[in-house]
Amino acid sequence: MQTLFLSALAFSVAADAYGSGAAGWDAAYSKARAVLPKLNQTEKVGIATGVGWEGGPCVGNTYPASSINYPSLCLQDSPLGIRFANPVTAFPAGINAGATWDRSLLYARGAAMGEEAKGLGVHVQLGPVAGPLGKNPNGGRNWEGFSVDPYLSGVAMEETIQGMQDSGVQACAKHWLGNEQEHNRDTMSSNIGDRATHELYVWPFMNAVRANVASVMCSYNKLNETWACESDAILNDLMKDELGFSGYIMTDWNAQHTGVNSALAGLDMTMPGSDFNSPPGSIFWGPNLVQAVANGSVPQARVDDMATRILAAWYLLGQDQGYPEVTFSSWNGGKATVDVTGDHATVARTVARDSIVLLKNQEHALPLRQLKSLAIIGQDAIVNSNGPNACGDRGCNNGTLAMGWGSGTSEFPYLVGPLDAMQVQARKDGTNIIESTTDNTTAAASAAAAAETAVVFINADSGEGYITVEGNVGDRNNLDPWHNGNELVKSVAAVNSNVIVVVHSVGPIILETILAQPSVKAVVWAGLPGQESGNALVDVLYGSTSPSGKLPYTIAKQFSDYGAGWNSALDDNYVEDLFIDYRHFDKNGIDPRYEFGYGLSYTNYSYTGLVVSIAATVGASNGRIVPGGAEELFESVGTISVVVENAGEVAGAEVVQLYLGLPDSAPSTPPKQLRGFHKLNLQPGEPGTATFELTRRDLSYWEVQTQKWVVPSGTFTVYVGSSSRDIREDGKFTVT
């Protein structure tokens, strides 16, 4: 108890010393401290305490403080749009946003979501997601995040948060930390080594804090045998001290286990404030926290710090001035009194289109040209006949898949199915569409036999563990296509010599059966595209836009190749260490089917002229902490550039990727790690230069003994290319 008490005071002092050192935080903290004396104890505790499930219009609501005109804060899901409200835009999932590898689109998506949240009166939008990172390829909620790679995930977090917060809503980076599976998520311990914690799972949260994220959500699981929401090590020491986080930490819903211990460990807000099944009030805080301060169990400084952090975030986003009232209720159908969607369908369509990954395109099967006849096969080609929102929180897989299930969803204002959009194009082209929109193999073969070309739609779904869909309790049971997808493709491929397979999926599936069919000429990976699904797909299938998405994870030849997966044990000991996804494949010499960063185009690109300009020496640490971590980690150490030319005949966009291999002096390190990417839009024959600015963090590894990021001495290897395995230019530089 004494250790926790001292730690709580230590981080409060740390917040005073450096916690408000980023743009806007100084002024926000000044305002918060100025009004704090006006609050009585009940109001201070109320700011930190939820009113209970369904106790307000939002999924989370806090108590207002009338003495300073502070409202009941509205906290609302989700990371891809506003849950339980309509009309709102159902954006492509985070995993699709990551597959664009496009900073400007990541920002635009975040900004559009933030505009909708503010317009509805939501103060805190519960996203974006960097945990789960996705170490388990069958993890149920991987699709809510951006990528299994911490660098790509980190950039996506930073751009999304900046977009959201520039629009005026508080972002919430989640789930902190180690929530990598749904099975046993609220009882198991994620036991992660210190180095893997920093280099993989903490890395994208560093970017989130660097982007001045207002709030962070701690996760259900234990982290190294202590509940994440009452772990002094990860709330105080890691998030608030080491990362210099100025905002507040809230629980995931019902993830609080104690009152006093969680307060002392650095928790700042409890959600929803009471158990889902109990009356409005608080199990652990509310009056109990007032009592804990009165009897000396929790210091007054700790409660003051909670309130100050939450108020500062409110002031940081300017929510004290003319912020809209909440215009919907989560509990009565969510009908809002305003339409906040604006022109956001355009953003949704662009993200969906530019996240499509072309995996295979044999004999130039794509783009489709004016065909006489075209078969559209599979239930995934059409919208659920009962409507896209027929199943609560999207807890079914009927019709085309455009988002996973669980709290990370929103209501579709509409859903453009692939068949709908392709029929529009077919009418323009004079193409006869032959439909078989069940997953019946006999009907599929009959339709395919009568057509010049056949497009087969298959999918694979997953989500949050409180919903079970077709025997999958959140996490996927396997990496097979759902609804007998392999057999559906085989039946079509047996009767049609020109087959295109379109995949809507939450993550990787094993494609070996499909790829073994000689008639399968093209495979299009469309992910979870949101409301504009069909329109975005037509843009790529018919060639108005060349595909430019790249895989944000690896697709293996067999499940066991990943060396990871969710487990039913009481604890997960993270035996993969640093070696997840492509790091694991590279270390063990395993050939993937389609590697991380892979994606074809309708054109091709040449790479020339690699230039490496990195400082030969790296200065010493100054010990200063800024948002994101030690200040020197974010200092530039130089640049690497390469010239890329569109050598084909159509316009396209190439994602140029930079990977680094660390010197041998860095122990047990992956052979290469993503450390930069640049998306170039190029006309035929046009050259462009991709320039990567590297920071000290990019060259570093976490040294457990010294508890510091260390730049190893020696020779670094530079790999620049079109994917993690398609390296076009390489070089070296030496650091002493």
C-alpha positions in Angstrom: 0.0 0.0 0.0 2.8 2.4 0.9 4.5 1.8 -2.5 1.3 2.6 -4.3 0.7 5.7 -2.3 4.2 7.1 -3.0 3.9 6.3 -6.7 0.6 8.1 -6.9 2.2 11.3 -5.5 5.2 10.8 -7.7 3.2 10.9 -10.9 1.2 13.9 -9.7 4.4 15.8 -9.3 5.6 14.5 -12.7 2.4 15.8 -14.3 3.2 19.3 -12.8 6.8 19.1 -14.1 6.2 18.0 -17.7 2.7 16.7 -18.2 1.5 19.8 -19.9 4.4 20.6 -22.1 2.7 20.0 -25.4 0.8 22.4 -27.6 -2.3 23.5 -25.8 -1.8 21.4 -22.7 -0.2 24.3 -20.7 -3.2 26.5 -21.2 -5.6 23.6 -20.6 -4.0 22.7 -17.3 -4.0 26.4 -16.2 -7.7 26.6 -16.8 -8.3 23.3 -15.0 -6.3 24.3 -12.0 -8.0 27.6 -11.8 -11.5 26.0 -11.5 -10.5 23.1 -9.3 -10.9 25.1 -6.0 -14.5 25.8 -7.0 -15.4 22.2 -6.9 -16.6 20.3 -3.8 -15.5 16.8 -3.2 -18.6 15.2 -4.6 -18.2 17.1 -7.8 -14.5 16.2 -8.2 -15.4 12.5 -7.7 -18.4 12.8 -10.0 -16.2 14.0 -12.8 -14.2 10.8 -12.5 -17.2 8.5 -12.0 -19.7 7.1 -14.5 -23.4 7.4 -13.8 -24.0 3.7 -14.6 -25.1 1.7 -17.7 -28.0 3.3 -19.4 -27.9 6.1 -16.8 -27.5 8.7 -19.5 -27.9 9.0 -23.3 -24.4 7.6 -24.2 -22.6 4.3 -23.5 -20.7 6.3 -20.9 -21.7 9.4 -19.0 -20.1 11.2 -16.0 -21.7 13.5 -13.4 -22.0 17.2 -14.2 -20.4 19.8 -12.0 -22.8 22.7 -11.9 -20.5 25.0 -10.0 -18.2 25.4 -13.1 -20.9 24.7 -15.7 -19.2 21.4 -16.6 -21.6 19.0 -18.3 -22.2 15.3 -18.0 -19.5 14.0 -20.3 -20.7 11.9 -23.2 -18.5 8.9 -24.1 -19.5 6.9 -27.1 -18.2 4.1 -29.3 -16.8 3.3 -31.9 -13.5 3.4 -33.7 -15.2 3.4 -37.2 -18.2 5.7 -36.5 -20.8 6.6 -33.9 -22.4 3.5 -32.3 -26.1 3.4 -31.4 -26.9 6.6 -33.4 -28.3 7.3 -36.8 -27.9 8.7 -39.3 -24.1 8.4 -39.1 -21.4 7.3 -41.6 -20.3 3.7 -41.3 -16.7 4.2 -42.3 -14.3 1.4 -43.4 -12.8 -0.4 -40.4 -9.5 0.5 -39.0 -7.8 -2.4 -40.7 -8.9 -1.0 -44.1 -7.7 2.5 -43.2 -4.3 0.9 -42.3 -4.3 -0.9 -45.7 -4.4 2.4 -47.5 -0.9 3.3 -46.1 -2.0 6.8 -46.8 -1.4 9.5 -44.1 -3.8 12.0 -45.7 -6.7 9.5 -45.8 -6.1 8.4 -42.3 -6.3 12.0 -41.2 -9.4 12.7 -43.3 -11.2 9.6 -41.9 -10.4 10.7 -38.4 -11.5 14.3 -39.1 -14.8 13.2 -40.6 -15.5 10.9 -37.6 -14.7 13.7 -35.2 -17.0 16.1 -37.0 -19.9 13.6 -36.7 -19.1 12.9 -33.0 -19.0 16.6 -32.2 -22.2 17.3 -34.2 -24.0 14.7 -32.1 -22.7 16.1 -28.8 -20.3 13.3 -28.1 -17.4 14.6 -26.0 -15.2 11.5 -26.2 -15.1 9.1 -29.1 -13.8 5.7 -28.0 -11.1 5.1 -30.5 -8.8 4.7 -32.3 -7.4 1.2 -31.5 -3.8 0.1 -31.2 -4.6 -2.9 -28.9 -5.1 -5.6 -30.0 -2.0 -5.0 -32.2 -2.9 -8.4 -33.8 -0.2 -10.9 -32.9 -2.8 -13.6 -33.1 -4.0 -13.8 -36.8 -7.4 -15.2 -35.5 -7.9 -12.5 -32.8 -11.5 -11.3 -32.8 -11.0 -7.6 -32.7 -7.8 -7.2 -34.8 -9.9 -5.4 -37.5 -10.7 -2.5 -35.2 -7.0 -1.6 -35.2 -4.8 -0.7 -38.2 -2.0 -3.2 -38.6 0.0 -5.9 -36.9 3.1 -3.7 -37.4 3.7 -1.1 -34.6 5.2 1.5 -36.9 2.2 1.5 -39.4 -0.2 1.3 -36.5 1.6 4.2 -34.8 1.4 6.5 -37.8 -2.3 5.5 -38.2 -3.0 6.3 -34.6 -1.3 9.7 -34.8 -3.0 10.8 -38.0 -6.4 9.5 -36.9 -6.2 11.2 -33.5 -5.1 14.5 -35.0 -8.0 14.4 -37.4 -10.5 13.6 -34.6 -9.2 16.2 -32.2 -8.8 18.9 -34.9 -12.6 18.4 -35.3 -13.2 19.0 -31.6 -13.8 15.6 -30.1 -11.6 13.9 -27.5 -10.0 10.7 -28.9 -9.5 7.7 -26.7 -6.5 5.4 -27.5 -7.3 1.8 -26.6 -6.9 -0.9 -25.2 -3.9 -0.4 -22.9 -2.4 -3.1 -22.8 -2.0 -6.7 -24.1 -5.7 -7.4 -24.9 -4.9 -9.6 -27.9 -7.7 -12.1 -27.7 -11.4 -12.3 -26.7 -11.4 -15.7 -25.0 -10.9 -15.2 -21.2 -10.1 -11.5 -21.8 -11.4 -10.5 -18.4 -9.6 -13.1 -16.4 -6.3 -13.9 -18.2 -2.9 -12.4 -17.7 -0.9 -11.3 -20.7 2.7 -11.9 -19.6 4.9 -9.9 -21.9 8.6 -9.3 -21.8 9.8 -5.8 -21.2 11.4 -5.4 -24.6 8.5 -6.8 -26.6 6.2 -4.6 -24.5 8.1 -1.5 -25.6 9.0 -2.3 -29.2 5.7 -3.8 -30.2 2.7 -3.1 -28.0 3.7 0.3 -26.5 5.1 1.8 -29.7 1.8 2.9 -31.4 0.6 4.4 -28.0 3.8 6.5 -28.0 2.5 8.0 -31.3 -0.9 8.5 -29.7 0.5 10.4 -26.8 2.7 12.4 -29.2 -0.5 13.4 -31.0 -1.8 14.8 -27.6 -4.6 12.2 -27.3 -7.0 13.3 -24.6 -7.7 9.9 -23.1 -6.5 6.3 -22.9 -8.6 3.2 -22.1 -7.1 0.5 -20.0 -8.0 -3.1 -20.9 -9.9 -6.0 -19.3 -7.0 -8.4 -19.0 -4.2 -8.6 -16.5 -0.7 -7.4 -17.6 2.0 -9.5 -16.0 -0.4 -10.8 -13.4 -1.9 -7.4 -12.4 -5.2 -6.0 -13.7 -4.4 -3.5 -16.4 -6.8 -1.0 -14.9 -5.0 -1.1 -11.5 -1.4 -1.6 -12.6 0.9 1.0 -11.2 3.5 -0.2 -13.6 1.6 0.5 -16.8 -0.7 3.4 -15.7 1.7 5.5 -13.7 5.2 4.4 -14.5 4.8 3.6 -18.2 1.9 5.7 -19.5 2.1 8.8 -17.4 5.7 8.9 -16.4 7.7 7.3 -19.2 5.4 8.4 -22.1 4.6 11.8 -20.5 0.9 11.4 -21.0 -1.1 14.5 -19.9 -4.6 13.2 -20.3 -6.7 10.8 -18.3 -7.0 7.0 -18.2 -10.5 5.4 -18.1 -11.5 1.8 -17.6 -12.9 -0.4 -20.3 -16.6 -1.0 -19.4 -16.6 -3.0 -16.1 -12.8 -3.5 -16.1 -12.4 -2.0 -12.6 -11.8 -4.5 -9.8 -11.0 -2.3 -6.7 -11.7 1.2 -5.6 -8.6 2.2 -3.6 -6.0 0.3 -5.5 -7.1 1.4 -8.9 -7.1 5.1 -7.7 -3.6 4.8 -6.3 -2.4 3.0 -9.4 -3.3 5.9 -11.7 -6.8 5.2 -12.9 -8.6 8.5 -13.5 -12.2 7.6 -14.6 -14.4 4.5 -14.1 -16.8 3.4 -16.8 -19.7 3.0 -16.9 -19.5 3.6 -13.1 -21.5 0.6 -12.0 -22.0 -3.0 -13.1 -24.1 -3.4 -16.2 -26.7 -5.2 -14.2 -26.8 -3.0 -11.1 -28.7 0.3 -10.5 -27.2 3.6 -11.4 -24.4 4.5 -9.0 -20.9 3.2 -8.4 -19.5 0.0 -7.0 -16.0 1.2 -6.4 -16.0 5.0 -6.7 -18.7 7.7 -6.3 -19.5 7.9 -2.6 -17.0 5.1 -1.9 -14.2 7.2 -3.2 -15.3 10.2 -1.2 -15.2 7.9 1.8 -11.7 6.6 0.9 -10.3 10.1 0.9 -12.0 10.9 4.2 -10.5 7.9 5.9 -7.0 8.4 4.4 -7.0 5.4 2.0 -6.6 7.7 -1.0 -4.8 11.1 -0.8 -6.7 14.2 -1.7 -4.0 15.0 -4.2 -4.9 11.8 -6.2 -8.6 12.9 -6.6 -7.5 16.4 -7.5 -5.3 15.0 -10.1 -8.1 12.8 -11.6 -10.4 15.8 -11.9 -7.6 18.1 -13.2 -6.6 15.7 -16.0 -10.2 15.2 -17.1 -10.9 18.9 -17.0 -7.7 19.7 -18.9 -8.7 17.4 -21.7 -12.1 19.1 -21.9 -10.4 22.5 -22.1 -7.7 21.2 -24.5 -10.4 20.5 -27.1 -12.3 23.8 -26.5 -15.3 21.9 -25.3 -16.1 24.5 -22.7 -17.2 26.9 -25.4 -20.5 26.3 -27.3 -20.2 22.5 -27.5 -23.4 20.9 -28.9 -25.8 19.1 -26.7 -26.2 15.3 -27.0 -28.8 14.9 -29.8 -29.5 11.1 -29.6 -30.1 8.3 -27.1 -28.3 5.0 -27.3 -31.3 3.3 -25.8 -34.2 4.2 -28.0 -33.0 3.5 -31.5 -30.4 6.2 -31.6 -32.4 8.5 -33.9 -30.5 11.9 -33.8 -32.2 15.2 -34.3 -29.5 16.4 -36.6 -27.8 14.9 -39.7 -24.1 15.0 -39.2 -23.0 13.0 -42.2 -22.2 15.9 -44.6 -20.1 14.7 -47.5 -18.4 12.0 -45.5 -19.6 9.2 -47.8 -16.9 10.5 -50.2 -14.3 10.0 -47.6 -15.7 6.5 -46.8 -15.7 5.5 -50.4 -12.1 6.8 -51.0 -10.8 4.9 -48.0 -12.7 1.7 -49.0 -11.4 2.0 -52.6 -7.7 2.7 -51.7 -7.6 -0.1 -49.1 -8.4 -2.8 -51.7 -5.4 -5.0 -52.1 -5.0 -6.9 -55.4 -3.4 -10.2 -54.5 -3.4 -11.9 -57.9 -4.1 -10.8 -61.5 -3.1 -13.5 -63.9 -3.6 -12.9 -67.7 -4.8 -9.4 -67.0 -8.1 -10.7 -65.8 -8.7 -7.3 -64.2 -9.7 -4.6 -64.8 -13.0 -5.9 -66.2 -13.8 -4.7 -69.7 -17.2 -4.6 -71.5 -18.3 -8.2 -71.0 -21.2 -9.8 -72.7 -22.1 -11.8 -69.5 -20.9 -11.9 -65.9 -21.9 -14.2 -63.1 -22.1 -12.8 -59.6 -21.8 -15.6 -57.1 -22.2 -15.9 -53.3 -24.3 -14.5 -50.5 -21.5 -12.0 -49.8 -22.4 -10.2 -53.0 -25.7 -8.9 -51.5 -27.0 -7.0 -48.5 -28.7 -9.0 -45.8 -32.3 -9.3 -47.0 -33.4 -8.2 -43.5 -31.3 -5.0 -43.8 -27.7 -4.3 -43.0 -28.5 -3.5 -39.3 -30.8 -6.5 -38.7 -28.4 -8.0 -36.1 -27.5 -6.0 -33.1 -23.9 -4.8 -33.1 -23.6 -6.6 -36.4 -23.7 -9.9 -34.6 -24.3 -12.2 -37.6 -22.8 -12.9 -41.0 -25.7 -12.7 -43.4 -25.1 -11.0 -46.7 -22.0 -9.0 -47.6 -19.5 -8.3 -44.8 -18.6 -4.7 -44.4 -17.6 -4.6 -40.6 -17.0 -7.1 -37.9 -19.2 -7.4 -34.8 -19.2 -5.9 -31.3 -18.9 -2.5 -29.7 -16.6 -1.4 -32.5 -19.5 -1.0 -34.9 -21.9 1.6 -36.0 -25.3 1.6 -37.7 -25.3 1.6 -41.5 -27.2 4.5 -42.9 -27.2 2.4 -46.0 -25.0 -0.3 -47.4 -24.1 -0.5 -51.1 -23.8 -4.2 -51.9 -21.3 -5.4 -54.5 -24.1 -6.8 -56.8 -26.0 -3.5 -56.6 -23.0 -1.5 -57.7 -22.0 -4.0 -60.4 -25.5 -4.0 -61.9 -25.3 -0.2 -62.3 -22.0 -0.6 -64.2 -23.3 -3.6 -66.2 -26.2 -1.6 -67.5 -23.7 1.0 -68.8 -21.7 -1.7 -70.5 -24.5 -3.8 -71.8 -23.4 -6.8 -69.7 -25.9 -9.5 -68.8 -25.6 -10.3 -65.1 -26.3 -13.9 -64.0 -26.9 -14.1 -60.3 -26.5 -16.8 -57.7 -26.5 -15.1 -54.4 -26.7 -18.0 -52.1 -23.7 -20.1 -51.1 -25.2 -23.2 -52.8 -22.5 -24.8 -54.9 -24.9 -26.4 -57.4 -26.6 -23.1 -58.1 -23.2 -21.3 -58.3 -21.9 -23.8 -60.9 -25.1 -23.4 -63.0 -24.8 -19.6 -63.0 -21.0 -19.6 -63.7 -21.3 -22.1 -66.6 -23.5 -19.6 -68.4 -21.2 -16.6 -68.1 -18.1 -15.3 -69.8 -16.5 -14.4 -66.4 -17.5 -15.3 -62.8 -16.9 -13.2 -59.7 -17.2 -15.2 -56.5 -17.7 -13.4 -53.2 -16.5 -15.0 -49.9 -15.9 -13.7 -46.4 -14.7 -14.4 -42.9 -16.0 -12.6 -39.8 -15.1 -12.0 -36.1 -15.7 -9.6 -33.3 -16.1 -9.1 -29.6 -16.5 -12.0 -27.3 -19.9 -11.1 -25.8 -21.5 -12.2 -29.1 -21.1 -15.7 -30.6 -21.6 -16.0 -34.3 -21.8 -19.4 -36.0 -19.8 -20.9 -33.1 -17.1 -18.2 -33.1 -16.9 -16.6 -29.6 -15.4 -13.4 -30.8 -12.1 -14.9 -31.9 -12.1 -17.0 -35.1 -12.0 -20.8 -34.7 -9.8 -21.1 -37.8 -8.6 -19.1 -40.8 -10.9 -20.7 -43.3 -13.4 -18.8 -45.4 -16.9 -18.9 -43.8 -19.9 -20.6 -45.4 -18.0 -23.2 -47.2 -16.2 -20.6 -49.3 -13.5 -22.9 -50.6 -16.1 -25.3 -52.0 -18.0 -22.4 -53.5 -15.0 -21.2 -55.4 -14.1 -24.8 -56.5 -17.6 -25.4 -57.9 -17.3 -22.2 -60.0 -13.8 -22.8 -61.1 -14.7 -26.2 -62.4 -17.1 -24.8 -65.0 -15.7 -21.3 -65.8 -12.2 -20.6 -67.0 -12.1 -16.9 -65.9 -12.8 -16.7 -62.2 -12.3 -13.7 -59.9 -12.5 -14.1 -56.2 -13.4 -11.1 -53.9 -12.7 -11.5 -50.2 -14.3 -9.5 -47.4 -12.5 -10.5 -44.3 -11.5 -9.3 -40.8 -8.0 -10.6 -41.3 -6.0 -13.3 -43.1 -7.6 -16.4 -44.4 -5.8 -19.4 -45.9 -6.2 -19.2 -49.7 -4.4 -22.3 -50.7 -7.5 -24.3 -51.9 -8.6 -21.3 -53.9 -5.3 -20.6 -55.5 -4.9 -24.2 -56.5 -7.8 -23.8 -58.9 -6.2 -22.9 -62.3 -9.4 -21.0 -63.4 -8.9 -18.5 -60.5 -7.2 -15.7 -62.4 -7.6 -12.9 -59.9 -8.0 -12.4 -56.1 -9.2 -9.1 -54.7 -8.9 -8.4 -51.0 -11.6 -5.9 -50.0 -11.4 -6.3 -46.2 -14.2 -4.5 -44.3 -15.1 -1.5 -46.5 -18.1 0.0 -44.7 -21.2 1.6 -46.3 -19.7 2.3 -49.7 -18.5 -1.3 -50.2 -19.9 -1.9 -53.7 -19.1 1.5 -55.1 -15.5 1.3 -54.0 -15.2 -2.2 -55.4 -16.5 -1.2 -58.8 -14.0 1.6 -58.9 -11.2 -1.0 -58.8 -12.7 -3.9 -60.6 -13.5 -1.8 -63.7 -10.3 0.2 -63.6 -11.4 3.7 -63.0 -8.8 3.6 -60.2 -5.8 1.3 -60.1 -5.6 -0.7 -56.8 -3.1 0.7 -54.4 -3.8 -1.0 -51.0 -1.1 -3.0 -49.4 -1.5 -5.8 -46.8 -1.3 -4.6 -43.2 -0.5 -8.2 -42.1 0.9 -11.4 -43.7 -1.3 -14.1 -45.4 0.3 -17.4 -44.7 0.1 -20.8 -46.5 -1.1 -22.5 -43.4 -2.2 -21.4 -40.0 0.7 -22.9 -38.1 3.1 -20.8 -40.1 2.2 -17.8 -37.9 3.5 -19.4 -34.7 0.7 -17.6 -32.8 -3.0 -17.8 -32.1 -5.5 -17.2 -29.3 -5.4 -19.9 -26.6 -7.8 -21.1 -23.9 -5.1 -21.1 -21.1 -5.5 -18.9 -18.0 -2.4 -16.9 -19.1 -0.8 -16.0 -22.3 3.0 -15.9 -21.9 3.7 -14.2 -25.3 6.3 -16.8 -26.3 6.4 -15.1 -29.7 8.4 -12.2 -28.0 9.4 -9.7 -30.8 8.7 -12.2 -33.6 5.1 -11.8 -34.7 3.8 -11.7 -38.3 6.5 -10.9 -40.8 9.2 -10.7 -38.1 8.4 -14.3 -37.4 8.4 -15.4 -41.0 11.7 -13.6 -41.7 13.4 -15.0 -38.7 12.4 -18.6 -39.4 12.8 -18.5 -43.2 9.1 -19.2 -43.8 7.7 -18.3 -47.2 4.3 -16.5 -46.8 1.7 -16.8 -49.5 1.4 -12.9 -49.5 3.8 -11.0 -47.4 3.2 -8.0 -45.2 3.1 -4.8 -47.4 2.2 -6.8 -50.5 -0.2 -5.5 -53.1 -0.4 -5.4 -57.0 -1.4 -2.6 -59.3 -2.6 -2.2 -62.8 0.7 -0.5 -63.6 4.3 -1.2 -62.4 7.0 0.9 -60.8 10.8 1.1 -61.1 13.0 2.1 -58.2 16.4 3.9 -58.6 18.7 6.2 -56.9 18.7 5.2 -53.2 20.3 8.0 -51.1 21.2 7.4 -47.5 22.1 10.4 -45.4 22.1 9.4 -41.7 24.2 11.0 -38.9 27.3 8.9 -38.0 27.0 9.7 -34.3 24.0 10.1 -32.0 24.0 12.5 -29.1 23.4 11.7 -25.4 20.0 11.9 -23.8 19.0 15.1 -22.1 16.6 13.3 -19.8 13.6 15.5 -20.8 10.2 13.8 -21.2 7.8 15.1 -23.8 4.5 13.7 -25.0 5.4 10.2 -26.4 8.6 9.7 -24.3 12.1 10.9 -24.1 12.6 14.0 -26.2 15.6 12.8 -28.1 13.6 9.8 -29.4 11.8 12.0 -31.8 14.8 14.0 -33.1 15.7 13.6 -36.7 18.9 11.6 -37.4 18.8 12.0 -41.2 16.9 10.9 -44.3 16.8 8.1 -46.8 15.3 8.7 -50.3 14.6 6.8 -53.5 13.2 7.7 -56.9 10.2 5.7 -58.1 8.8 5.9 -61.6 5.5 4.7 -62.9 6.7 2.5 -65.7 3.3 1.4 -66.9 0.5 2.8 -69.0 -2.1 3.9 -66.4 -2.0 6.2 -63.4 -1.4 4.6 -60.0 -0.2 5.0 -56.5 2.7 3.1 -55.1 3.4 2.6 -51.4 7.2 2.8 -51.1 8.3 1.0 -47.9 11.5 1.4 -45.8 12.7 -1.4 -43.6 15.8 -1.4 -41.4 18.0 -4.2 -40.2 19.8 -3.4 -36.9 23.5 -4.1 -36.3 24.6 -7.4 -34.8 25.3 -5.5 -31.5 21.5 -5.3 -31.0 20.7 -8.7 -29.5 18.0 -11.0 -30.9 16.4 -8.5 -33.3 14.1 -9.1 -36.2 16.0 -9.2 -39.6 14.0 -6.2 -40.8 11.4 -3.8 -39.4 9.2 -1.2 -41.1 10.5 2.3 -40.3 8.9 4.4 -43.1 6.4 4.5 -45.9 5.4 7.0 -48.5 2.5 6.8 -50.9 3.3 8.4 -54.3 0.5 9.1 -56.8 2.1 8.9 -60.3 1.0 9.4 -63.9 2.4 7.0 -66.6 6.1 7.8 -67.0 6.2 10.2 -64.1 9.0 9.9 -61.5 8.6 10.8 -57.8 10.9 10.9 -54.8 10.0 9.1 -51.6 11.8 10.6 -48.7 11.9 9.1 -45.3 13.0 11.1 -42.3 14.3 8.9 -39.5 14.2 9.6 -35.8 16.4 8.2 -33.1 13.5 5.9 -32.0 13.6 4.3 -35.5 17.2 3.2 -34.9 16.7 2.1 -31.3 15.9 -1.0 -29.4 14.7 -1.2 -25.8 17.5 -2.3 -23.5 16.0 -4.0 -20.5 19.0 -3.7 -18.2 19.3 0.1 -18.5 15.6 0.7 -19.0 16.3 2.9 -22.0 16.0 3.1 -25.8 19.5 2.4 -27.1 20.9 3.1 -30.6 23.2 0.1 -31.3 26.7 0.8 -32.7 27.5 -0.7 -36.0 26.2 -1.1 -39.5 22.5 -0.8 -40.3 21.0 -2.3 -43.4 18.5 -0.3 -45.5 15.8 -2.1 -47.5 13.5 -0.1 -49.7 10.8 -1.8 -51.8 7.2 -2.5 -52.7 6.7 -5.0 -49.8 8.5 -6.6 -46.9 9.9 -9.2 -49.3 10.0 -7.3 -52.6 13.1 -5.2 -51.9 14.1 -3.0 -54.8 17.0 -1.0 -53.4 19.3 -1.6 -50.4 22.2 0.1 -48.7 24.0 0.5 -45.4 25.0 3.2 -42.9 27.1 3.0 -39.8 26.4 4.7 -36.4 29.0 5.0 -33.6 
